[in-house]
Amino acid sequence: MTTTIPTSPLDSAPCVELPGLDSIASARAVWRHALRGLPLGAYDTLMVAWAEDLMDQPTLIAFASLIERARIAGAQGTPSSSPPHGPGVSDLEVYHERVKELRGKGLDAVTARLRAMDEARQRIDEREQAWHGAQAAAEATRDDPEVSR
């Protein structure tokens, strides 16, 4: 059982399960740990919550791994000098390969994932609307001379 953030390049979907937590709670804990020490503004915090709602366990862990590897590389002063996909391989080629791979897995899985992403986006939109509503109410209260007395 892995209890740390993967710090080497990932070739398959990662899985982390922490004692006493289910798989998504473990992934969220790993994600939050990867963000440790980073100052977060209000929008940053909203995006962190958005990512937690939108992403599944392997995706959260993969992004946590990327952040952790960037932290390590920065601490070592070793920026990447090679393209992420290797020399001579364009992002477009990588995209086309990924599309072929997804088609090979079947469109049902892709459709289900897109549906889940849409549902998560709706939850995030609702949160964002509530946040903006609370901000507007706070401003209205602050500007109302009757309330400030």
C-alpha positions in Angstrom: 0.0 0.0 0.0 1.5 3.3 -1.1 1.1 6.2 1.4 3.2 8.9 -0.4 2.8 10.9 -3.5 4.4 9.2 -6.6 7.5 11.2 -7.5 8.6 9.4 -10.7 7.0 9.6 -14.1 3.7 7.7 -14.2 3.1 5.1 -17.0 -0.2 3.9 -15.6 -3.1 5.2 -13.5 -1.8 5.6 -9.9 -3.6 4.3 -6.8 -3.0 5.5 -3.3 -5.0 4.2 -0.3 -4.4 5.7 3.1 -5.3 3.8 6.3 -8.8 4.7 7.4 -9.8 6.5 4.2 -11.7 5.3 1.1 -10.0 5.7 -2.3 -11.3 9.1 -3.2 -10.7 10.5 0.4 -7.1 9.1 0.0 -6.7 10.9 -3.3 -8.0 14.1 -1.9 -5.6 13.9 1.0 -2.7 13.3 -1.4 -3.9 16.2 -3.5 -4.1 18.5 -0.5 -0.6 17.3 0.7 0.9 18.2 -2.7 -0.5 21.7 -2.3 1.1 22.1 1.1 2.8 25.4 1.7 1.4 27.1 -1.4 -0.4 30.3 -0.6 -4.0 30.0 -2.0 -6.3 32.9 -2.8 -10.1 32.7 -2.9 -10.1 31.7 -6.6 -7.3 29.2 -6.0 -9.3 27.6 -3.2 -12.3 27.4 -5.5 -10.2 25.7 -8.2 -8.8 23.2 -5.6 -12.4 22.3 -4.6 -13.4 22.1 -8.3 -10.6 19.7 -9.0 -11.5 17.5 -6.0 -15.1 17.3 -7.3 -14.3 16.9 -10.9 -11.4 14.5 -10.9 -11.4 10.8 -10.1 -8.8 9.2 -7.8 -6.1 8.4 -10.4 -6.4 11.9 -12.0 -6.1 13.7 -8.6 -3.1 11.6 -7.7 -1.5 12.2 -11.2 -1.9 16.0 -10.8 -0.5 15.7 -7.2 2.4 13.8 -8.6 3.1 16.5 -11.2 3.0 19.2 -8.5 5.3 17.2 -6.2 7.8 16.4 -9.1 7.8 20.1 -10.0 8.5 21.0 -6.3 11.4 18.5 -6.2 12.9 19.7 -9.5 12.6 23.3 -8.4 14.3 22.5 -5.1 17.1 20.7 -6.9 17.4 23.6 -9.5 16.9 21.1 -12.4 14.4 22.4 -14.8 13.4 20.1 -17.6 15.4 20.5 -20.7 13.6 18.1 -22.9 10.1 18.2 -24.4 7.5 16.3 -22.3 6.9 13.7 -25.0 10.4 13.3 -26.2 12.3 14.9 -29.1 10.4 15.2 -32.4 7.0 14.3 -30.9 4.4 17.0 -31.2 1.5 17.6 -28.8 -0.8 17.0 -31.7 0.7 13.5 -32.3 0.3 12.7 -28.7 -3.3 13.9 -28.8 -4.1 11.7 -31.8 -2.5 8.7 -30.1 -4.6 9.4 -27.0 -7.8 9.6 -29.0 -7.0 6.3 -30.7 -6.3 4.7 -27.3 -9.7 6.0 -25.9 -11.5 4.7 -29.0 -9.9 1.3 -28.4 -11.3 1.3 -24.9 -14.8 2.0 -26.2 -16.9 5.1 -26.3 -19.1 4.0 -23.4 -16.3 4.6 -20.9 -15.5 8.0 -22.5 -19.2 9.0 -22.5 -19.6 8.0 -18.9 -16.5 10.0 -17.9 -17.8 13.0 -19.8 -21.2 12.7 -18.1 -19.5 12.6 -14.7 -17.4 15.6 -15.6 -20.6 17.5 -16.6 -22.3 16.7 -13.3 -19.2 17.8 -11.4 -19.1 21.0 -13.4 -22.8 21.7 -12.5 -22.0 21.2 -8.8 -19.1 23.7 -9.2 -21.3 26.2 -11.0 -23.8 26.0 -8.2 -21.0 26.6 -5.6 -19.7 29.5 -7.6 -23.1 31.1 -7.9 -23.7 30.7 -4.2 -20.3 32.3 -3.5 -21.0 35.2 -5.8 -24.5 35.6 -4.2 -22.9 35.7 -0.8 -20.3 38.3 -2.0 -23.1 40.5 -3.4 -25.1 40.2 -0.2 -22.1 41.1 1.9 -21.4 44.2 -0.3 -25.1 45.2 -0.2 -25.1 44.9 3.6 -21.8 46.9 3.8 -23.2 49.7 1.6 -26.6 49.9 3.3 -26.5 52.8 5.8 -29.5 51.2 7.8 -27.5 48.0 8.4 -24.3 49.7 9.4 -26.0 51.6 12.3 
